[in-house]
């Protein structure tokens, strides 16, 4: 269990004000065997640019082409998990 990988999915939409601190908090945890995937729901702000600039080699980013609504975006996160 000590080396088990934990998948963390973060559904986002226009999160430019909070996404940096959110990801920083996740990546600063003591347990290091994690994979982080952002599922962006077609944000129209700078969410994606912030993620790509600050965390591009540490996370996976999936950007929906259109906004599916919060529930469907969350369900997409669940469907992508192992």
C-alpha positions in Angstrom: 0.0 0.0 0.0 2.9 2.3 0.7 3.7 2.7 -3.0 0.1 2.6 -4.3 -0.6 5.4 -6.8 -3.5 7.7 -5.9 -5.3 9.4 -8.8 -6.6 12.9 -8.0 -9.1 14.4 -10.4 -10.0 18.1 -10.2 -13.0 19.3 -12.2 -12.6 23.0 -13.0 -14.5 25.8 -14.7 -13.2 29.4 -14.6 -11.0 28.7 -11.6 -8.2 31.2 -12.3 -8.5 32.7 -8.8 -8.1 29.5 -6.9 -6.5 26.8 -9.1 -2.9 27.7 -8.4 -3.3 27.3 -4.6 -5.4 24.2 -5.1 -2.7 22.5 -7.1 0.1 23.7 -5.0 -1.7 22.2 -1.9 -2.2 18.9 -3.7 1.4 18.6 -4.9 2.8 19.6 -1.5 1.3 16.6 0.3 3.8 14.2 1.9 2.5 11.2 0.0 4.2 11.5 -3.4 2.8 8.6 -5.4 0.0 10.6 -7.0 -1.2 11.5 -10.5 -3.2 14.7 -10.9 -5.6 15.2 -13.7 -7.5 18.4 -14.3 -10.7 18.1 -16.3 -11.5 21.6 -17.4 -15.1 22.4 -18.4 -14.3 24.8 -21.3 -13.1 27.7 -19.1 -13.2 31.1 -20.6 -10.7 32.7 -18.1 -7.0 32.0 -17.6 -7.3 28.7 -15.8 -5.6 26.6 -18.5 -2.8 29.1 -19.0 -2.1 29.2 -15.2 -2.0 25.4 -15.1 0.2 25.1 -18.2 2.7 27.7 -17.0 3.0 26.5 -13.4 2.4 22.8 -13.5 2.7 21.6 -17.1 5.1 18.7 -16.3 3.4 17.7 -13.0 -0.2 17.2 -14.1 -2.4 16.0 -16.9 -4.9 18.5 -18.4 -8.0 17.5 -20.2 -10.1 20.4 -21.7 -13.6 19.8 -22.7 -14.5 21.5 -26.1 -17.8 22.7 -24.6 -19.2 23.2 -21.2 -21.2 20.0 -20.1 -22.3 21.4 -16.7 -20.8 20.6 -13.4 -22.4 17.2 -12.9 -21.3 15.8 -16.3 -17.8 17.2 -15.8 -17.6 15.4 -12.4 -18.9 12.2 -14.0 -16.2 12.5 -16.7 -13.6 12.6 -13.9 -15.1 9.4 -12.5 -15.1 7.7 -15.8 -11.4 8.5 -16.4 -10.3 7.0 -13.0 -8.7 3.6 -12.6 
